[in-house]
């Protein structure tokens, strides 16, 4: 049964590498501002002035007003798995529906202009997150007669929460021409994974479940971010941002609950060999990100934005997993670095009303679709609206629709293609911002 611990550890790592079912590129969640969400995250060269430049473009704080803002992204996503003909399980269920869930992702920012050239800011946000639950019978009723997804042997109820605290300093090195920003990131993460364990093949139980495995853990890490904005001419700017990789040491516990097969003798053997609850640990390296982009003011009212992002998911290649009472194991995940392209427009319809739209394409980080990460390459379509309620107070709304082509995948660890994963998703964003002095970019 030692392999059950290894798979539990793999689940933890895959959980950190997997994303909300709505977002591709592993677990990256860039819904950190309703204004930026309306632009599909584009704007490293011309960030929104709601303080979110702490994350999207650190140098932009030096060009933005003093502001405090708070917001939330409501991420809603669902999935369906359709078995290929001849691959259906013995219960005959050919379609598994994972009901849509809504997951709140909060964020908050403060930016203070010390003088016309210097600004200091701080952000609290969750750029990584996962909430994914498939229909599975309870451990004490494994033959409940309802949907009981085979993917439960990989993971059926998984949660990942990552919180970044980002203090940042920005300075106009050349006034109104070149700005630089730099900061540190204090990363706090927590993981909870639930999965079922196959029985020993030697007992003829290779396709039966004998244990329910729960893994919980948390940890912290540090990294940094830097950025720059160069004003090429009065209407054109070039921006760059780099977020360093973050090593987060995860310490937690693995717990095991027996699932009875109905055979008294075999159940006694399984119970005698079931591992005791024990500690488990690993180190997750959240990947580095590089973003470069252009901003162009086509008119005094219309800004056009183009960003390219490289996310270095290849850092998830392998992870050593340590067990309190077992030999260590190294887990191979095979993630690949990915490319993302964003195009957006921001139009000031009136002094009080701003309209936004965007399109994004990104590649998939995982080599294949699994119950952990039923993702693929995706297209994002966004709309946004900003409204100035008063001289200093404004509110922003954003909406994203995600279109993902169907993707073939397996349902069990290391298994062959078994069917097609279908995913749907949308995001609703809301931000409220107060600008001291009523300044807007």
C-alpha positions in Angstrom: 0.0 0.0 0.0 3.0 2.3 0.0 2.1 3.3 -3.5 -1.1 4.9 -2.1 1.1 7.4 -0.3 3.0 8.1 -3.5 -0.1 8.7 -5.5 -1.4 11.0 -2.7 1.8 13.0 -3.0 1.4 13.0 -6.8 -2.1 14.3 -6.3 -0.8 17.2 -4.2 1.7 18.2 -6.8 -0.8 17.8 -9.6 -3.2 19.9 -7.6 -0.7 22.7 -7.4 0.1 22.3 -11.1 -3.6 22.1 -12.1 -5.7 25.1 -12.4 -9.3 26.1 -11.9 -11.0 24.2 -14.5 -11.8 27.5 -16.1 -8.2 28.6 -16.6 -5.6 27.0 -18.8 -1.8 27.3 -18.3 -1.8 25.1 -15.3 -3.2 27.0 -12.2 -2.6 30.5 -13.4 -5.5 32.8 -12.6 -5.2 36.3 -14.0 -8.6 37.7 -12.9 -7.0 40.2 -10.5 -8.9 43.3 -11.5 -12.2 43.9 -13.2 -10.6 46.6 -15.3 -7.8 44.3 -16.5 -10.3 41.4 -16.9 -12.3 43.5 -19.4 -9.0 43.8 -21.3 -8.4 40.0 -21.0 -5.4 40.8 -18.8 -3.6 42.9 -21.5 -1.9 46.1 -20.4 1.6 45.6 -19.2 2.5 48.7 -21.1 -0.6 50.7 -20.1 -2.0 49.2 -16.8 -5.3 50.2 -15.3 -5.0 52.8 -12.6 -6.9 50.8 -9.9 -3.7 49.6 -8.1 -3.6 46.3 -9.9 -0.3 47.3 -11.6 1.3 45.8 -8.5 0.6 42.5 -10.2 0.2 43.3 -13.9 2.9 46.0 -14.4 4.9 47.0 -11.3 6.5 50.0 -13.0 3.0 51.4 -13.8 2.5 52.4 -10.1 4.8 55.3 -10.7 2.5 56.6 -13.4 -0.8 56.0 -11.5 -2.6 58.0 -8.8 -2.7 57.1 -5.1 -5.6 54.6 -4.9 -7.1 51.9 -2.7 -9.2 49.2 -4.4 -10.9 45.9 -3.6 -12.5 43.4 -5.9 -13.6 39.8 -6.5 -13.7 37.5 -9.5 -16.4 34.9 -9.5 -15.0 31.9 -11.5 -17.8 29.6 -12.7 -16.9 26.4 -14.6 -18.1 22.9 -15.2 -16.9 19.8 -17.1 -18.3 16.7 -18.8 -16.5 13.5 -19.6 -17.8 11.3 -22.4 -16.5 7.8 -22.7 -15.4 6.4 -26.0 -17.4 3.5 -27.3 -16.2 0.3 -25.7 -14.5 2.2 -22.8 -17.5 2.6 -20.5 -17.1 1.2 -17.0 -19.1 -1.8 -15.8 -21.8 0.4 -14.4 -22.7 1.4 -17.9 -22.6 5.1 -17.3 -21.2 6.7 -20.5 -21.4 10.4 -19.6 -20.1 12.0 -16.3 -21.2 15.5 -15.5 -19.3 17.7 -13.1 -21.8 20.3 -12.0 -20.7 23.9 -12.5 -19.1 25.5 -9.4 -18.6 29.2 -8.6 -15.4 30.0 -6.8 -14.7 33.5 -5.5 -11.1 34.9 -6.0 -10.7 38.2 -4.0 -8.0 40.8 -4.4 -7.1 44.2 -2.9 -4.5 46.9 -3.7 -3.1 50.1 -2.2 -0.9 52.6 -4.1 0.6 55.7 -2.6 2.4 58.4 -4.6 5.2 59.6 -2.3 6.1 62.3 -4.8 5.6 62.9 -8.6 8.3 60.2 -9.4 8.1 57.7 -6.5 5.3 55.3 -5.6 4.9 52.5 -3.1 2.2 49.9 -3.2 1.0 46.5 -1.9 -1.3 43.9 -3.3 -3.0 40.9 -1.8 -4.3 38.5 -4.5 -4.6 34.8 -5.4 -3.0 34.2 -8.8 -3.1 30.4 -8.3 -6.2 28.4 -7.4 -8.2 25.2 -7.9 -11.6 23.9 -7.0 -12.5 20.7 -8.8 -15.0 18.0 -7.6 -16.3 15.0 -9.6 -19.3 12.9 -8.6 -18.2 10.0 -6.5 -20.0 7.6 -4.2 -19.2 7.9 -0.4 -16.5 5.7 1.0 -19.0 3.8 3.2 -21.3 3.2 0.2 -19.1 2.6 -2.8 -21.9 1.0 -4.8 -24.4 3.8 -4.4 -25.9 3.3 -7.9 -25.3 6.9 -9.0 -22.5 8.4 -11.0 -19.2 7.1 -9.6 -16.5 8.5 -11.9 -13.5 6.3 -12.5 -11.3 9.4 -12.3 -11.7 9.1 -8.5 -8.5 7.0 -8.6 -6.7 10.1 -9.8 -8.5 12.7 -7.7 -12.2 13.6 -7.2 -12.4 16.5 -4.7 -9.4 18.9 -4.8 -8.8 22.4 -3.5 -5.8 24.6 -3.9 -5.5 28.1 -2.4 -2.6 30.4 -3.1 -2.3 33.9 -1.7 0.4 36.3 -2.8 1.3 39.4 -0.7 3.2 41.8 -3.0 4.9 45.0 -1.6 6.3 47.0 -4.5 8.3 50.2 -5.2 8.1 52.1 -8.5 10.1 55.1 -9.7 10.2 57.3 -12.8 13.9 57.0 -13.6 13.4 59.4 -16.5 10.3 61.5 -15.8 7.4 60.7 -18.1 9.7 58.5 -20.1 11.1 55.5 -18.3 9.6 53.9 -15.1 10.9 50.9 -13.2 9.2 48.8 -10.5 10.4 46.0 -8.2 8.9 44.0 -5.3 8.9 40.8 -3.3 6.2 38.2 -3.1 5.3 36.3 0.1 3.5 33.2 -1.0 1.1 31.2 1.2 -0.5 28.0 -0.1 -2.8 25.3 1.1 -3.8 22.0 -0.6 -6.5 19.4 0.0 -6.7 16.3 -2.2 -9.2 13.3 -2.1 -8.7 10.2 -4.1 -9.4 6.4 -4.1 -6.8 3.7 -4.0 -6.8 0.6 -6.3 -6.6 -2.8 -4.6 -3.5 -5.1 -4.9 -3.5 -6.9 -8.2 -2.2 -10.0 -6.5 -5.5 -10.3 -4.8 -7.5 -9.8 -8.0 -8.5 -6.3 -6.9 -6.7 -4.2 -9.5 -9.9 -2.5 -10.6 -11.6 -2.3 -7.2 -11.2 0.5 -4.6 -10.0 -0.5 -1.2 -9.1 2.9 0.5 -10.0 6.6 0.4 -7.0 8.8 0.7 -7.0 12.4 2.0 -4.0 14.7 1.8 -3.9 18.1 3.4 -0.9 20.5 3.6 0.2 24.0 3.5 3.4 26.0 3.2 5.1 29.3 2.3 7.7 30.7 0.0 9.3 33.8 -1.4 9.9 35.2 -4.8 10.2 38.6 -6.6 8.8 40.6 -9.5 10.2 43.4 -11.6 8.9 45.5 -14.4 9.6 48.5 -16.7 7.6 50.9 -19.0 9.3 52.9 -21.7 7.3 55.7 -23.4 8.5 55.4 -27.0 6.5 58.4 -28.2 3.5 60.4 -26.9 1.1 57.6 -28.0 3.1 54.4 -27.8 4.6 52.6 -24.8 6.5 49.4 -24.3 6.1 47.3 -21.1 7.7 44.3 -19.5 7.1 42.3 -16.4 8.9 39.3 -14.9 7.6 37.2 -12.0 10.2 34.9 -10.5 9.5 31.3 -9.7 8.5 30.5 -6.2 9.5 27.4 -4.2 6.8 26.6 -1.7 7.6 23.9 0.9 4.4 21.9 1.5 4.1 19.9 4.8 0.9 18.0 5.5 -0.7 14.7 6.5 -2.0 11.7 4.6 -5.0 9.9 6.0 -6.5 6.5 4.9 -10.0 5.1 5.3 -10.7 1.6 4.2 -13.4 1.0 1.6 -14.9 -2.5 2.1 -15.1 -4.9 -0.9 -17.7 -7.1 0.7 -15.4 -10.1 0.9 -14.7 -10.5 4.6 -11.3 -12.3 4.2 -9.9 -9.9 1.7 -11.2 -6.9 3.7 -9.3 -8.3 6.7 -6.1 -8.5 4.7 -6.5 -5.0 3.3 -7.2 -3.6 6.8 -4.1 -5.2 8.2 -1.9 -3.7 5.5 -3.5 -0.2 5.3 -0.9 2.4 6.0 -1.2 4.5 9.2 -1.9 8.1 8.9 1.4 10.0 8.5 3.2 13.1 7.4 4.1 13.9 3.8 6.0 16.8 2.3 7.2 18.1 -1.1 8.4 21.3 -2.7 6.3 23.0 -5.4 8.0 25.4 -7.7 5.3 27.8 -9.1 6.6 28.8 -12.5 8.2 32.1 -13.6 6.3 34.4 -15.9 7.6 36.8 -18.6 5.2 39.3 -20.1 6.0 41.9 -22.8 3.6 44.2 -24.5 2.7 47.3 -26.4 0.2 50.0 -25.7 -0.9 52.5 -28.4 -3.3 55.4 -28.0 -5.0 55.4 -31.4 -7.0 58.5 -30.3 -7.4 60.5 -27.1 -10.2 58.1 -26.2 -9.1 54.7 -27.6 -6.2 52.6 -26.3 -5.1 49.4 -28.2 -3.2 46.8 -26.2 -1.1 43.7 -27.2 0.6 41.4 -24.7 2.7 38.2 -25.1 3.3 36.0 -22.0 5.6 33.0 -21.6 4.9 30.8 -18.5 7.7 28.4 -17.6 5.6 25.4 -16.6 8.5 23.1 -17.4 9.6 23.7 -13.8 7.0 21.1 -12.9 9.0 18.4 -14.6 9.8 16.4 -11.4 9.2 16.6 -7.7 10.7 14.7 -4.8 8.1 13.5 -2.3 9.1 12.7 1.2 7.1 10.4 3.5 7.3 10.2 7.3 7.5 6.4 7.4 8.2 5.4 3.8 10.9 5.7 1.1 11.0 8.9 -0.9 9.7 9.0 -4.5 10.2 11.3 -7.4 7.1 12.2 -9.4 7.2 12.9 -13.2 4.5 15.2 -14.5 5.8 16.4 -17.9 4.5 19.9 -17.9 5.6 22.2 -20.8 6.2 25.9 -20.9 3.4 27.8 -22.7 2.6 30.9 -24.7 -0.3 33.3 -24.4 -1.4 36.1 -26.7 -3.7 38.9 -25.6 -5.4 41.7 -27.7 -7.6 44.3 -26.2 -9.2 47.8 -26.6 -10.1 50.3 -24.0 -12.5 53.1 -25.1 -13.5 56.2 -23.0 -17.0 56.7 -24.3 -17.5 59.7 -22.0 -15.7 61.3 -19.1 -17.5 58.8 -16.8 -17.9 55.7 -18.9 -15.2 53.3 -20.2 -15.9 50.3 -22.5 -13.5 47.4 -22.9 -13.1 44.2 -25.0 -10.4 41.6 -25.5 -9.4 38.3 -27.0 -6.9 35.8 -25.6 -5.4 32.6 -26.9 -3.2 30.3 -24.8 -1.7 26.8 -25.1 -2.2 24.0 -22.7 0.4 23.3 -20.1 -0.4 19.6 -19.4 0.6 16.9 -21.9 -2.8 15.2 -21.6 -6.2 15.8 -20.1 -6.9 14.2 -16.8 -9.5 14.5 -14.0 -7.1 16.9 -12.3 -6.7 19.2 -15.3 -9.3 18.7 -18.1 -7.7 21.6 -19.9 -6.6 22.3 -23.4 -5.7 25.3 -25.6 -8.3 28.0 -25.1 -9.8 31.1 -26.5 -11.1 33.8 -24.2 -13.6 36.6 -25.1 -14.1 39.5 -22.7 -16.2 42.6 -22.2 -15.7 45.3 -19.6 -17.3 48.5 -18.3 -15.9 51.2 -16.0 -18.0 53.9 -14.5 -16.9 56.9 -12.5 -19.4 57.4 -9.7 -17.8 60.6 -8.4 -14.6 62.7 -8.7 -12.7 60.0 -6.8 -14.8 56.8 -6.7 -15.2 54.4 -9.6 -16.5 50.9 -10.2 -15.5 48.4 -12.9 -17.2 45.2 -14.2 -15.7 42.5 -16.4 -17.0 39.4 -18.1 -15.1 36.5 -19.7 -16.3 33.6 -21.8 -13.9 30.7 -22.3 -14.1 28.5 -25.3 -12.1 25.3 -25.1 -12.1 22.6 -27.8 -12.8 19.1 -26.6 -9.8 17.1 -25.5 -9.1 13.4 -25.3 -7.8 12.0 -22.1 -7.5 9.2 -19.6 -9.4 8.6 -16.3 -7.0 6.5 -14.3 -3.3 7.1 -13.6 -1.1 6.0 -16.5 -4.2 4.7 -18.3 -5.0 4.8 -22.1 -7.4 7.3 -23.7 -10.9 6.6 -22.4 -12.9 9.5 -23.7 -13.4 13.2 -24.3 -13.3 16.0 -21.7 -15.6 19.0 -22.4 -15.2 22.2 -20.4 -17.3 25.4 -20.1 -16.5 28.5 -18.1 -17.1 32.1 -17.5 -15.9 34.8 -15.1 -17.6 37.8 -13.6 -15.4 40.5 -12.1 -16.2 43.5 -9.9 -13.8 46.2 -8.5 -14.4 49.3 -6.4 -11.6 51.9 -6.4 -11.1 55.2 -4.6 -8.4 57.6 -6.0 -7.1 60.2 -3.6 -7.3 63.5 -5.3 -9.5 62.1 -8.0 -6.6 61.6 -10.4 -7.0 59.2 -13.3 -4.3 58.0 -15.7 
